[in-house]
């Protein structure tokens, strides 16, 4: 360290010691003043009593002789007033109390119990016959059930013309009545067989009961790639719908669309059932 630095350090130490000593002296002076203030507050002030001294006359003085000649005047007691004579209390006449009138008793009319109605006695055999007739009338016959099923199937028909086929079905190898299939039908049979091979489906895993049938529309590009897979109508089983969608995705790309079928993108519709593809 330089001499200048040492001097600066010494000056700092000196000033700090000086400030500390000044602060301590100030604190001591303030504490002494505060203690004096407390002692002045707590000191009780003495009460001053003024006393006047009176000179009494001594023996043989003239004042005492004068006081002996003066007779002492004793004040007469004041007469005590006699208490007034007690007057007999005045008896007040009793106030007549009117007797309370009894409240009239309300007469409650007596309820006459209704006579119980006696039910008509019907023999048990007649009741049983009536029940059998009503059950038979409400019970639908087999013909009515079949008609209801047909009506439901008609209502649940194909959602569009994409699912209408001219032949008896896909996968049988021939058209109507053994006629050769058209190029469109033969192409549908080919792509249905490919999708069926890629379709992993276990019927025992379907827990839902009902119409397990899915209508799926798709677009096949000229090179065979599949796009726009849409369920026009899903089945009651989500497991079944999931397997159908995965099978179509796995089968893409399909064989290219023949020129005699279409030179543009071909939109088709397939119906999937647990028995196969329609």
LOTORDO-626313 format. One record per residue: residue number from 1; residue in three letters; z, x, y of N, C-alpha, C in turn. Coordinates in nm, 3 decimals, padded with zeros to 5 digits, always signed. Layout:
# LOTORDO-626313
     k     r        nw        nu        nv       caw       cau       cav        cw        cu        cv
   NUM   ala         Z         X         Y         Z         X         Y         Z         X         Y
...
# end
This chain:
# LOTORDO-626313
     k     r        nw        nu        nv       caw       cau       cav        cw        cu        cv
     1   unk   +00.000   +00.085   -00.120   +00.000   +00.000   +00.000   +00.000   +00.089   +00.125
     2   unk   -00.065   +00.042   +00.230   -00.068   +00.114   +00.358   +00.061   +00.090   +00.435
     3   unk   +00.077   +00.170   +00.538   +00.194   +00.155   +00.622   +00.191   +00.022   +00.696
     4   unk   +00.068   -00.017   +00.735   +00.055   -00.146   +00.805   +00.100   -00.260   +00.716
     5   unk   +00.057   -00.256   +00.590   +00.095   -00.363   +00.498   +00.245   -00.364   +00.478
     6   unk   +00.305   -00.248   +00.466   +00.450   -00.242   +00.448   +00.521   -00.299   +00.569
     7   unk   +00.469   -00.266   +00.689   +00.532   -00.318   +00.810   +00.520   -00.472   +00.815
     8   unk   +00.402   -00.520   +00.778   +00.385   -00.666   +00.778   +00.484   -00.733   +00.683
     9   unk   +00.503   -00.672   +00.567   +00.596   -00.729   +00.469   +00.737   -00.727   +00.524
    10   unk   +00.775   -00.615   +00.588   +00.911   -00.605   +00.643   +00.932   -00.706   +00.753
    11   unk   +00.825   -00.722   +00.842   +00.836   -00.821   +00.950   +00.854   -00.961   +00.892
    12   unk   +00.780   -00.993   +00.789   +00.793   -01.125   +00.728   +00.933   -01.147   +00.673
    13   unk   +00.983   -01.049   +00.602   +01.119   -01.061   +00.546   +01.223   -01.078   +00.657
    14   unk   +01.203   -01.004   +00.766   +01.299   -01.013   +00.876   +01.297   -01.153   +00.937
    15   unk   +01.176   -01.207   +00.962   +01.166   -01.339   +01.025   +01.219   -01.448   +00.932
    16   unk   +01.193   -01.436   +00.804   +01.246   -01.537   +00.710   +01.398   -01.534   +00.707
    17   unk   +01.456   -01.413   +00.706   +01.603   -01.403   +00.706   +01.660   -01.459   +00.835
    18   unk   +01.589   -01.430   +00.948   +01.635   -01.481   +01.077   +01.633   -01.634   +01.082
    19   unk   +01.524   -01.693   +01.036   +01.513   -01.840   +01.035   +01.619   -01.903   +00.945
    20   unk   +01.645   -01.841   +00.828   +01.747   -01.896   +00.737   +01.884   -01.891   +00.801
    21   unk   +01.916   -01.780   +00.869   +02.049   -01.769   +00.932   +02.064   -01.869   +01.046
    22   unk   +01.954   -01.887   +01.125   +01.960   -01.985   +01.235   +01.983   -02.125   +01.180
    23   unk   +01.912   -02.160   +01.072   +01.928   -02.292   +01.012   +02.071   -02.311   +00.961
    24   unk   +02.129   -02.209   +00.899   +02.266   -02.220   +00.849   +02.365   -02.241   +00.964
    25   unk   +02.347   -02.167   +01.078   +02.436   -02.187   +01.192   +02.424   -02.327   +01.249
    26   unk   +02.299   -02.376   +01.255   +02.279   -02.512   +01.308   +02.349   -02.613   +01.219
    27   unk   +02.337   -02.595   +01.088   +02.401   -02.686   +00.995   +02.553   -02.682   +01.008
    28   unk   +02.610   -02.563   +01.027   +02.755   -02.551   +01.044   +02.803   -02.622   +01.170
    29   unk   +02.727   -02.604   +01.281   +02.767   -02.669   +01.407   +02.759   -02.820   +01.393
    30   unk   +02.648   -02.867   +01.329   +02.632   -03.012   +01.312   +02.742   -03.067   +01.223
    31   unk   +02.781   -02.993   +01.118   +02.887   -03.041   +01.030   +03.020   -03.049   +01.102
    32   unk   +03.048   -02.949   +01.190   +03.175   -02.955   +01.264   +03.180   -03.074   +01.357
    33   unk   +03.069   -03.099   +01.426   +03.065   -03.215   +01.516   +03.084   -03.345   +01.440
    34   unk   +03.019   -03.352   +01.322   +03.029   -03.476   +01.243   +03.173   -03.498   +01.195
    35   unk   +03.244   -03.389   +01.156   +03.383   -03.402   +01.112   +03.473   -03.446   +01.228
    36   unk   +03.449   -03.393   +01.351   +03.528   -03.437   +01.465   +03.506   -03.584   +01.494
    37   unk   +03.381   -03.626   +01.476   +03.351   -03.769   +01.500   +03.424   -03.856   +01.398
    38   unk   +03.427   -03.814   +01.272   +03.496   -03.891   +01.170   +03.646   -03.898   +01.197
    39   unk   +03.708   -03.785   +01.238   +03.852   -03.785   +01.265   +03.886   -03.871   +01.385
    40   unk   +03.800   -03.876   +01.487   +03.825   -03.962   +01.603   +03.813   -04.108   +01.569
    41   unk   +03.723   -04.140   +01.474   +03.707   -04.281   +01.435   +03.827   -04.327   +01.354
    42   unk   +03.873   -04.242   +01.261   +03.982   -04.281   +01.173   +04.119   -04.278   +01.242
    43   unk   +04.137   -04.209   +01.356   +04.268   -04.199   +01.423   +04.308   -04.332   +01.485
    44   unk   +04.422   -04.380   +01.449   +04.471   -04.508   +01.500   +04.527   -04.489   +01.642
    45   unk   +04.488   -04.580   +01.728   +04.538   -04.576   +01.866   +04.675   -04.644   +01.873
    46   unk   +04.772   -04.582   +01.945   +04.907   -04.636   +01.959   +04.910   -04.744   +02.066
    47   unk   +04.978   -04.854   +02.036   +04.989   -04.963   +02.132   +05.096   -04.927   +02.237
    48   unk   +05.067   -04.953   +02.361   +05.160   -04.928   +02.472   +05.232   -05.057   +02.510
    49   unk   +05.365   -05.050   +02.527   +05.449   -05.166   +02.564   +05.516   -05.134   +02.698
    50   unk   +05.497   -05.221   +02.793   +05.559   -05.202   +02.924   +05.702   -05.261   +02.923
    51   unk   +05.798   -05.186   +02.967   +05.939   -05.228   +02.970   +05.991   -05.211   +03.115
    52   unk   +06.056   -05.317   +03.165   +06.116   -05.309   +03.302   +06.269   -05.298   +03.287
    53   unk   +06.326   -05.203   +03.351   +06.470   -05.179   +03.343   +06.542   -05.266   +03.447
    54   unk   +06.655   -05.331   +03.407   +06.734   -05.417   +03.496   +06.874   -05.355   +03.509
    55   unk   +06.920   -05.345   +03.628   +07.053   -05.288   +03.652   +07.158   -05.397   +03.637
    56   unk   +07.250   -05.385   +03.542   +07.359   -05.481   +03.523   +07.478   -05.445   +03.614
    57   unk   +07.549   -05.546   +03.665   +07.664   -05.513   +03.752   +07.780   -05.453   +03.673
    58   unk   +07.842   -05.356   +03.729   +07.955   -05.291   +03.663   +08.087   -05.361   +03.690
    59   unk   +08.195   -05.315   +03.631   +08.326   -05.378   +03.652   +08.379   -05.352   +03.794
    60   unk   +08.428   -05.464   +03.856   +08.486   -05.450   +03.991   +08.384   -05.465   +04.099
    61   unk   +08.260   -05.495   +04.061   +08.157   -05.510   +04.164   +08.168   -05.645   +04.228
    62   unk   +08.110   -05.660   +04.346   +08.113   -05.785   +04.422   +08.031   -05.893   +04.355
    63   unk   +07.925   -05.850   +04.292   +07.836   -05.950   +04.227   +07.910   -06.019   +04.114
    64   unk   +07.995   -05.942   +04.042   +08.069   -06.002   +03.931   +08.170   -06.102   +03.983
    65   unk   +08.234   -06.076   +04.097   +08.333   -06.171   +04.154   +08.265   -06.295   +04.199
    66   unk   +08.147   -06.280   +04.260   +08.072   -06.399   +04.302   +08.035   -06.484   +04.183
    67   unk   +07.995   -06.419   +04.071   +07.953   -06.494   +03.952   +08.072   -06.564   +03.890
    68   unk   +08.198   -06.507   +03.907   +08.316   -06.572   +03.848   +08.352   -06.696   +03.922
    69   unk   +08.330   -06.703   +04.054   +08.364   -06.821   +04.131   +08.269   -06.935   +04.108
    70   unk   +08.147   -06.906   +04.071   +08.046   -07.014   +04.055   +08.071   -07.082   +03.923
    71   unk   +08.095   -07.217   +03.925   +08.115   -07.286   +03.797   +07.983   -07.295   +03.720
    72   unk   +08.000   -07.284   +03.593   +07.880   -07.292   +03.507   +07.842   -07.437   +03.488
    73   unk   +07.715   -07.469   +03.513   +07.663   -07.607   +03.497   +07.605   -07.621   +03.358
    74   unk   +07.671   -07.712   +03.283   +07.621   -07.737   +03.146   +07.526   -07.854   +03.152
    75   unk   +07.408   -07.840   +03.107   +07.310   -07.951   +03.113   +07.349   -08.059   +03.015
    76   unk   +07.339   -08.185   +03.068   +07.369   -08.299   +02.981   +07.256   -08.323   +02.883
    77   unk   +07.296   -08.361   +02.762   +07.189   -08.387   +02.662   +07.113   -08.512   +02.698
    78   unk   +06.986   -08.513   +02.672   +06.901   -08.629   +02.700   +06.933   -08.738   +02.600
    79   unk   +06.927   -08.862   +02.648   +06.956   -08.972   +02.552   +06.846   -08.985   +02.450
    80   unk   +06.892   -09.004   +02.329   +06.796   -09.019   +02.218   +06.755   -09.164   +02.210
    81   unk   +06.626   -09.198   +02.218   +06.585   -09.340   +02.209   +06.614   -09.395   +02.071
    82   unk   +06.664   -09.520   +02.073   +06.692   -09.585   +01.945   +06.562   -09.627   +01.878
    83   unk   +06.561   -09.614   +01.748   +06.439   -09.657   +01.678   +06.424   -09.806   +01.685
    84   unk   +06.301   -09.857   +01.695   +06.278   -10.002   +01.702   +06.322   -10.068   +01.574
    85   unk   +06.366   -10.188   +01.593   +06.411   -10.264   +01.475   +06.293   -10.295   +01.387
    86   unk   +06.320   -10.284   +01.258   +06.211   -10.312   +01.163   +06.184   -10.462   +01.158
    87   unk   +06.054   -10.494   +01.172   +06.012   -10.634   +01.165   +05.972   -10.666   +01.022
    88   unk   +06.004   -10.782   +00.979   +05.964   -10.818   +00.841   +05.812   -10.827   +00.828
    89   unk   +05.759   -10.781   +00.718   +05.613   -10.786   +00.700   +05.564   -10.929   +00.695
    90   unk   +05.448   -10.948   +00.759   +05.386   -11.082   +00.763   +05.307   -11.102   +00.636
    91   unk   +05.343   -11.204   +00.567   +05.271   -11.234   +00.442   +05.141   -11.308   +00.475
    92   unk   +05.030   -11.250   +00.424   +04.899   -11.313   +00.444   +04.874   -11.414   +00.333
    93   unk   +04.813   -11.524   +00.370   +04.785   -11.624   +00.266   +04.683   -11.571   +00.166
    94   unk   +04.700   -11.602   +00.039   +04.604   -11.553   -00.062   +04.466   -11.614   -00.041
    95   unk   +04.365   -11.532   -00.064   +04.225   -11.577   -00.050   +04.186   -11.649   -00.178
    96   unk   +04.139   -11.770   -00.164   +04.099   -11.843   -00.287   +03.974   -11.782   -00.349
    97   unk   +03.979   -11.759   -00.477   +03.867   -11.700   -00.553   +03.795   -11.812   -00.625
    98   unk   +03.663   -11.823   -00.597   +03.584   -11.926   -00.663   +03.556   -11.884   -00.806
    99   unk   +03.573   -11.971   -00.900   +03.541   -11.936   -01.040   +03.391   -11.918   -01.059
   100   unk   +03.355   -11.818   -01.140   +03.212   -11.792   -01.168   +03.156   -11.900   -01.258
   101   unk   +03.038   -11.944   -01.218   +02.970   -12.044   -01.299   +02.909   -11.978   -01.422
   102   unk   +02.927   -12.034   -01.535   +02.866   -11.974   -01.656   +02.714   -11.982   -01.650
   103   unk   +02.650   -11.870   -01.688   +02.503   -11.866   -01.689   +02.449   -11.958   -01.797
   104   unk   +02.341   -12.027   -01.765   +02.283   -12.116   -01.866   +02.224   -12.038   -01.982
   105   unk   +02.251   -12.077   -02.098   +02.201   -12.011   -02.219   +02.058   -12.059   -02.245
   106   unk   +01.967   -11.959   -02.256   +01.827   -11.994   -02.283   +01.812   -12.028   -02.431
   107   unk   +01.751   -12.136   -02.450   +01.725   -12.180   -02.587   +01.595   -12.119   -02.638
   108   unk   +01.606   -12.043   -02.745   +01.488   -11.981   -02.807   +01.437   -12.075   -02.915
   109   unk   +01.310   -12.113   -02.903   +01.259   -12.203   -03.007   +01.252   -12.134   -03.142
   110   unk   +01.290   -12.199   -03.239   +01.287   -12.145   -03.375   +01.143   -12.141   -03.426
   111   unk   +01.112   -12.025   -03.483   +00.979   -12.010   -03.541   +00.976   -12.074   -03.679
   112   unk   +00.876   -12.153   -03.691   +00.859   -12.219   -03.820   +00.772   -12.128   -03.907
   113   unk   +00.820   -12.082   -04.019   +00.738   -11.993   -04.103   +00.614   -12.066   -04.154
   114   unk   +00.503   -11.989   -04.143   +00.378   -12.047   -04.193   +00.383   -12.058   -04.344
   115   unk   +00.324   -12.158   -04.387   +00.318   -12.178   -04.531   +00.216   -12.081   -04.591
   116   unk   +00.254   -12.006   -04.690   +00.159   -11.911   -04.751   +00.043   -11.986   -04.815
   117   unk   -00.073   -11.931   -04.783   -00.193   -11.990   -04.840   -00.208   -11.945   -04.985
   118   unk   -00.226   -12.034   -05.063   -00.244   -12.003   -05.205   -00.391   -11.970   -05.230
   119   unk   -00.417   -11.847   -05.281   -00.557   -11.811   -05.308   -00.614   -11.897   -05.421
   120   unk   -00.742   -11.911   -05.403   -00.811   -11.987   -05.507   -00.813   -11.907   -05.636
   121   unk   -00.779   -11.967   -05.738   -00.777   -11.902   -05.867   -00.917   -11.902   -05.927
   122   unk   -00.964   -11.777   -05.947   -01.097   -11.760   -06.008   -01.075   -11.691   -06.141
   123   unk   -01.135   -11.738   -06.242   -01.116   -11.673   -06.372   -01.171   -11.531   -06.371
   124   unk   -01.110   -11.445   -06.452   -01.148   -11.303   -06.456   -01.290   -11.285   -06.507
   125   unk   -01.331   -11.367   -06.596   -01.466   -11.353   -06.654   -01.573   -11.375   -06.547
   126   unk   -01.550   -11.473   -06.458   -01.650   -11.496   -06.353   -01.660   -11.376   -06.258
   127   unk   -01.545   -11.313   -06.226   -01.547   -11.195   -06.139   -01.624   -11.079   -06.203
   128   unk   -01.602   -11.059   -06.330   -01.673   -10.950   -06.398   -01.822   -10.974   -06.398
   129   unk   -01.863   -11.097   -06.418   -02.006   -11.127   -06.417   -02.067   -11.102   -06.279
   130   unk   -01.993   -11.139   -06.174   -02.044   -11.115   -06.039   -02.059   -10.966   -06.011
   131   unk   -01.960   -10.885   -06.055   -01.969   -10.741   -06.035   -02.087   -10.681   -06.109
   132   unk   -02.111   -10.725   -06.232   -02.225   -10.673   -06.309   -02.356   -10.708   -06.241
   133   unk   -02.366   -10.828   -06.187   -02.490   -10.867   -06.120   -02.516   -10.783   -05.995
   134   unk   -02.408   -10.759   -05.916   -02.427   -10.676   -05.795   -02.464   -10.532   -05.829
   135   unk   -02.403   -10.478   -05.936   -02.437   -10.341   -05.977   -02.580   -10.332   -06.024
   136   unk   -02.624   -10.429   -06.101   -02.762   -10.427   -06.148   -02.861   -10.443   -06.035
   137   unk   -02.825   -10.521   -05.934   -02.916   -10.539   -05.823   -02.927   -10.411   -05.739
   138   unk   -02.814   -10.343   -05.718   -02.815   -10.221   -05.639   -02.868   -10.100   -05.715
   139   unk   -02.863   -10.099   -05.844   -02.907   -09.984   -05.925   -03.058   -09.975   -05.924
   140   unk   -03.114   -09.863   -05.878   -03.261   -09.852   -05.876   -03.314   -09.830   -06.016
   141   unk   -03.427   -09.890   -06.040   -03.492   -09.875   -06.170   -03.567   -09.743   -06.176
   142   unk   -03.615   -09.709   -06.294   -03.688   -09.583   -06.311   -03.819   -09.584   -06.233
   143   unk   -03.882   -09.700   -06.224   -04.008   -09.708   -06.149   -03.981   -09.682   -06.000
   144   unk   -03.872   -09.738   -05.948   -03.840   -09.714   -05.807   -03.810   -09.567   -05.782
   145   unk   -03.741   -09.502   -05.875   -03.713   -09.359   -05.860   -03.842   -09.278   -05.859
   146   unk   -03.932   -09.308   -05.949   -04.059   -09.235   -05.954   -04.139   -09.255   -05.826
   147   unk   -04.138   -09.377   -05.774   -04.209   -09.402   -05.648   -04.145   -09.324   -05.532
   148   unk   -04.012   -09.317   -05.533   -03.945   -09.240   -05.427   -03.980   -09.092   -05.435
   149   unk   -03.988   -09.040   -05.557   -04.027   -08.899   -05.572   -04.168   -08.876   -05.522
   150   unk   -04.259   -08.968   -05.558   -04.397   -08.953   -05.512   -04.405   -08.957   -05.360
   151   unk   -04.326   -09.047   -05.300   -04.327   -09.055   -05.154   -04.277   -08.925   -05.091
   152   unk   -04.173   -08.867   -05.151   -04.123   -08.740   -05.099   -04.226   -08.629   -05.114
   153   unk   -04.296   -08.625   -05.228   -04.398   -08.523   -05.247   -04.514   -08.540   -05.149
   154   unk   -04.549   -08.667   -05.122   -04.656   -08.691   -05.026   -04.614   -08.645   -04.887
   155   unk   -04.485   -08.676   -04.851   -04.437   -08.633   -04.722   -04.430   -08.481   -04.712
   156   unk   -04.397   -08.415   -04.823   -04.388   -08.269   -04.826   -04.519   -08.206   -04.869
   157   unk   -04.628   -08.263   -04.834   -04.758   -08.207   -04.868   -04.785   -08.079   -04.793
   158   unk   -04.902   -08.021   -04.811   -04.934   -07.896   -04.743   -04.931   -07.914   -04.592
   159   unk   -04.875   -07.818   -04.520   -04.864   -07.833   -04.375   -04.997   -07.819   -04.301
   160   unk   -05.100   -07.758   -04.363   -05.230   -07.742   -04.297   -05.338   -07.735   -04.402
   161   unk   -05.464   -07.725   -04.356   -05.578   -07.718   -04.448   -05.591   -07.582   -04.517
   162   unk   -05.510   -07.485   -04.476   -05.518   -07.353   -04.541   -05.479   -07.358   -04.688
   163   unk   -05.398   -07.459   -04.725   -05.344   -07.464   -04.862   -05.422   -07.557   -04.953
   164   unk   -05.531   -07.615   -04.905   -05.613   -07.703   -04.989   -05.711   -07.619   -05.069
   165   unk   -05.721   -07.647   -05.199   -05.809   -07.573   -05.290   -05.911   -07.669   -05.350
   166   unk   -06.031   -07.615   -05.366   -06.136   -07.698   -05.430   -06.127   -07.691   -05.580
   167   unk   -06.074   -07.579   -05.637   -06.062   -07.562   -05.782   -05.931   -07.616   -05.832
   168   unk   -05.910   -07.609   -05.967   -05.785   -07.659   -06.023   -05.665   -07.571   -05.992
   169   unk   -05.686   -07.451   -05.946   -05.573   -07.363   -05.916   -05.612   -07.219   -05.930
   170   unk   -05.530   -07.132   -05.878   -05.557   -06.988   -05.884   -05.510   -06.933   -06.017
   171   unk   -05.586   -06.840   -06.067   -05.545   -06.770   -06.188   -05.600   -06.829   -06.316
   172   unk   -05.680   -06.937   -06.311   -05.734   -06.994   -06.436   -05.875   -06.945   -06.466
   173   unk   -05.941   -06.881   -06.367   -06.066   -06.814   -06.398   -06.189   -06.901   -06.387
   174   unk   -06.179   -07.025   -06.340   -06.299   -07.109   -06.329   -06.274   -07.213   -06.220
   175   unk   -06.379   -07.275   -06.172   -06.371   -07.376   -06.070   -06.350   -07.512   -06.133
   176   unk   -06.400   -07.616   -06.062   -06.384   -07.752   -06.111   -06.464   -07.771   -06.239
   177   unk   -06.392   -07.823   -06.339   -06.455   -07.861   -06.467   -06.535   -07.745   -06.526
   178   unk   -06.482   -07.622   -06.520   -06.545   -07.506   -06.582   -06.657   -07.446   -06.503
   179   unk   -06.685   -07.494   -06.382   -06.793   -07.438   -06.300   -06.751   -07.302   -06.248
   180   unk   -06.844   -07.212   -06.223   -06.808   -07.080   -06.172   -06.745   -07.092   -06.034
   181   unk   -06.651   -07.001   -06.007   -06.580   -07.004   -05.880   -06.667   -06.946   -05.769
   182   unk   -06.637   -06.991   -05.648   -06.706   -06.939   -05.530   -06.650   -06.801   -05.496
   183   unk   -06.723   -06.722   -05.414   -06.670   -06.591   -05.375   -06.532   -06.600   -05.309
   184   unk   -06.509   -06.707   -05.232   -06.379   -06.723   -05.166   -06.268   -06.743   -05.269
   185   unk   -06.294   -06.831   -05.370   -06.192   -06.858   -05.472   -06.166   -06.735   -05.558
   186   unk   -06.273   -06.662   -05.592   -06.252   -06.542   -05.673   -06.173   -06.436   -05.595
   187   unk   -06.195   -06.428   -05.463   -06.117   -06.332   -05.382   -05.971   -06.374   -05.376
   188   unk   -05.946   -06.505   -05.362   -05.807   -06.552   -05.361   -05.738   -06.521   -05.494
   189   unk   -05.810   -06.539   -05.605   -05.751   -06.510   -05.736   -05.715   -06.361   -05.746
   190   unk   -05.803   -06.274   -05.693   -05.780   -06.130   -05.701   -05.655   -06.090   -05.622
   191   unk   -05.645   -06.137   -05.497   -05.530   -06.096   -05.416   -05.401   -06.163   -05.467
   192   unk   -05.412   -06.284   -05.525   -05.292   -06.348   -05.580   -05.238   -06.271   -05.699
   193   unk   -05.328   -06.215   -05.782   -05.283   -06.135   -05.896   -05.214   -06.007   -05.849
   194   unk   -05.265   -05.945   -05.741   -05.205   -05.822   -05.690   -05.065   -05.851   -05.635
   195   unk   -05.053   -05.959   -05.559   -04.921   -05.995   -05.502   -04.824   -06.032   -05.613
   196   unk   -04.876   -06.099   -05.718   -04.788   -06.138   -05.829   -04.734   -06.017   -05.903
   197   unk   -04.814   -05.912   -05.914   -04.766   -05.790   -05.981   -04.657   -05.720   -05.899
   198   unk   -04.663   -05.730   -05.767   -04.564   -05.665   -05.680   -04.445   -05.757   -05.648
   199   unk   -04.441   -05.873   -05.708   -04.336   -05.971   -05.678   -04.223   -05.956   -05.778
   200   unk   -04.108   -05.909   -05.731   -03.989   -05.893   -05.814   -03.899   -06.013   -05.789
   201   unk   -03.890   -06.100   -05.890   -03.821   -06.227   -05.872   -03.748   -06.264   -06.000
   202   unk   -03.620   -06.305   -05.987   -03.538   -06.346   -06.101   -03.496   -06.491   -06.079
   203   unk   -03.546   -06.585   -06.158   -03.512   -06.727   -06.136   -03.362   -06.756   -06.152
   204   unk   -03.290   -06.679   -06.233   -03.149   -06.707   -06.257   -03.062   -06.683   -06.131
   205   unk   -03.115   -06.608   -06.034   -03.038   -06.579   -05.913   -03.047   -06.689   -05.809
   206   unk   -03.129   -06.791   -05.835   -03.139   -06.903   -05.741   -03.023   -06.998   -05.769
   207   unk   -02.935   -07.015   -05.675   -02.820   -07.105   -05.691   -02.845   -07.243   -05.631
   208   unk   -02.938   -07.251   -05.536   -02.965   -07.379   -05.471   -03.044   -07.471   -05.563
   209   unk   -03.021   -07.599   -05.546   -03.095   -07.699   -05.619   -03.186   -07.774   -05.524
   210   unk   -03.308   -07.798   -05.567   -03.402   -07.869   -05.481   -03.542   -07.814   -05.501
   211   unk   -03.628   -07.840   -05.402   -03.768   -07.800   -05.410   -03.779   -07.654   -05.371
   212   unk   -03.792   -07.566   -05.470   -03.809   -07.422   -05.445   -03.958   -07.396   -05.436
   213   unk   -04.012   -07.409   -05.316   -04.154   -07.390   -05.293   -04.171   -07.341   -05.150
   214   unk   -04.248   -07.232   -05.133   -04.267   -07.172   -05.002   -04.416   -07.169   -04.968
   215   unk   -04.449   -07.215   -04.848   -04.587   -07.212   -04.797   -04.596   -07.096   -04.697
   216   unk   -04.680   -06.995   -04.731   -04.690   -06.874   -04.651   -04.834   -06.858   -04.604
   217   unk   -04.852   -06.839   -04.472   -04.984   -06.812   -04.413   -04.989   -06.666   -04.371
   218   unk   -05.107   -06.604   -04.387   -05.124   -06.463   -04.352   -05.267   -06.439   -04.307
   219   unk   -05.286   -06.329   -04.237   -05.419   -06.289   -04.189   -05.457   -06.159   -04.256
   220   unk   -05.578   -06.158   -04.319   -05.627   -06.038   -04.387   -05.742   -05.982   -04.304
   221   unk   -05.725   -05.859   -04.259   -05.829   -05.794   -04.181   -05.946   -05.753   -04.273
   222   unk   -06.065   -05.726   -04.217   -06.180   -05.688   -04.303   -06.151   -05.567   -04.392
   223   unk   -06.064   -05.474   -04.347   -06.032   -05.358   -04.431   -05.925   -05.388   -04.535
   224   unk   -05.868   -05.510   -04.538   -05.769   -05.548   -04.638   -05.625   -05.543   -04.590
   225   unk   -05.597   -05.492   -04.469   -05.458   -05.487   -04.419   -05.412   -05.628   -04.384
   226   unk   -05.282   -05.656   -04.415   -05.224   -05.789   -04.396   -05.141   -05.789   -04.268
   227   unk   -05.153   -05.896   -04.190   -05.075   -05.910   -04.066   -05.042   -06.058   -04.045
   228   unk   -04.951   -06.083   -03.951   -04.913   -06.221   -03.914   -04.869   -06.303   -04.037
   229   unk   -04.765   -06.252   -04.106   -04.709   -06.325   -04.220   -04.612   -06.430   -04.166
   230   unk   -04.645   -06.557   -04.189   -04.565   -06.667   -04.131   -04.532   -06.766   -04.242
   231   unk   -04.406   -06.812   -04.247   -04.364   -06.919   -04.338   -04.389   -07.053   -04.268
   232   unk   -04.493   -07.125   -04.310   -04.514   -07.260   -04.257   -04.408   -07.355   -04.309
   233   unk   -04.356   -07.330   -04.427   -04.247   -07.411   -04.481   -04.170   -07.325   -04.579
   234   unk   -04.044   -07.303   -04.552   -03.961   -07.221   -04.639   -03.902   -07.305   -04.751
   235   unk   -03.861   -07.235   -04.857   -03.793   -07.302   -04.966   -03.644   -07.314   -04.934
   236   unk   -03.571   -07.381   -05.023   -03.427   -07.400   -05.001   -03.349   -07.273   -05.028
   237   unk   -03.411   -07.174   -05.095   -03.342   -07.051   -05.133   -03.387   -06.937   -05.043
   238   unk   -03.292   -06.877   -04.972   -03.325   -06.761   -04.889   -03.360   -06.640   -04.974
   239   unk   -03.298   -06.629   -05.090   -03.333   -06.519   -05.181   -03.479   -06.528   -05.223
   240   unk   -03.526   -06.648   -05.255   -03.666   -06.669   -05.294   -03.759   -06.632   -05.179
   241   unk   -03.728   -06.675   -05.058   -03.813   -06.645   -04.942   -03.818   -06.495   -04.915
   242   unk   -03.706   -06.426   -04.933   -03.703   -06.282   -04.909   -03.790   -06.208   -05.008
   243   unk   -03.786   -06.246   -05.135   -03.869   -06.179   -05.236   -04.018   -06.202   -05.210
   244   unk   -04.055   -06.321   -05.162   -04.196   -06.349   -05.132   -04.244   -06.260   -05.018
   245   unk   -04.166   -06.251   -04.912   -04.206   -06.170   -04.797   -04.220   -06.022   -04.836
   246   unk   -04.127   -05.970   -04.915   -04.135   -05.829   -04.957   -04.256   -05.804   -05.047
   247   unk   -04.292   -05.900   -05.132   -04.408   -05.883   -05.220   -04.537   -05.875   -05.140
   248   unk   -04.551   -05.956   -05.035   -04.673   -05.952   -04.953   -04.680   -05.820   -04.877
   249   unk   -04.567   -05.776   -04.822   -04.568   -05.648   -04.749   -04.601   -05.531   -04.842
   250   unk   -04.548   -05.537   -04.963   -04.574   -05.428   -05.059   -04.719   -05.425   -05.104
   251   unk   -04.787   -05.542   -05.105   -04.926   -05.549   -05.152   -05.026   -05.507   -05.046
   252   unk   -04.983   -05.491   -04.921   -05.075   -05.449   -04.815   -05.095   -05.298   -04.819
   253   unk   -05.223   -05.248   -04.813   -05.346   -05.323   -04.789   -05.403   -05.383   -04.917
   254   unk   -05.463   -05.502   -04.906   -05.532   -05.568   -05.016   -05.677   -05.519   -05.022
   255   unk   -05.750   -05.559   -05.124   -05.892   -05.522   -05.127   -05.965   -05.573   -05.003
   256   unk   -06.064   -05.502   -04.952   -06.137   -05.547   -04.833   -06.200   -05.684   -04.856
   257   unk   -06.216   -05.759   -04.749   -06.274   -05.892   -04.756   -06.424   -05.879   -04.780
   258   unk   -06.477   -05.944   -04.884   -06.623   -05.937   -04.907   -06.700   -05.997   -04.790
   259   unk   -06.820   -05.941   -04.767   -06.900   -05.991   -04.656   -06.945   -06.135   -04.678
   260   unk   -06.968   -06.173   -04.807   -07.010   -06.310   -04.832   -06.896   -06.410   -04.809
   261   unk   -06.772   -06.359   -04.805   -06.659   -06.447   -04.776   -06.637   -06.459   -04.626
   262   unk   -06.624   -06.346   -04.554   -06.605   -06.347   -04.409   -06.628   -06.205   -04.358
   263   unk   -06.690   -06.198   -04.239   -06.709   -06.070   -04.173   -06.602   -06.045   -04.066
   264   unk   -06.517   -06.142   -04.048   -06.407   -06.129   -03.954   -06.274   -06.136   -04.029
   265   unk   -06.166   -06.133   -03.952   -06.033   -06.147   -04.013   -06.022   -06.283   -04.080
   266   unk   -05.970   -06.284   -04.202   -05.961   -06.405   -04.284   -05.816   -06.453   -04.286
   267   unk   -05.797   -06.581   -04.251   -05.664   -06.640   -04.255   -05.655   -06.732   -04.375
   268   unk   -05.556   -06.706   -04.463   -05.541   -06.784   -04.585   -05.397   -06.833   -04.595
   269   unk   -05.376   -06.925   -04.689   -05.242   -06.976   -04.717   -05.217   -06.980   -04.865
   270   unk   -05.100   -06.932   -04.908   -05.061   -06.929   -05.049   -04.931   -07.006   -05.068
   271   unk   -04.920   -07.074   -05.181   -04.800   -07.151   -05.215   -04.730   -07.078   -05.327
   272   unk   -04.604   -07.041   -05.303   -04.523   -06.967   -05.400   -04.422   -07.062   -05.464
   273   unk   -04.418   -07.063   -05.595   -04.322   -07.142   -05.673   -04.262   -07.050   -05.780
   274   unk   -04.149   -07.089   -05.841   -04.094   -07.005   -05.948   -04.191   -06.987   -06.065
   275   unk   -04.290   -07.078   -06.081   -04.387   -07.066   -06.191   -04.502   -06.972   -06.157
   276   unk   -04.525   -06.942   -06.028   -04.636   -06.854   -05.991   -04.685   -06.883   -05.852
   277   unk   -04.812   -06.845   -05.827   -04.874   -06.860   -05.695   -04.986   -06.962   -05.709
   278   unk   -04.988   -07.060   -05.620   -05.093   -07.162   -05.621   -05.197   -07.129   -05.514
# end
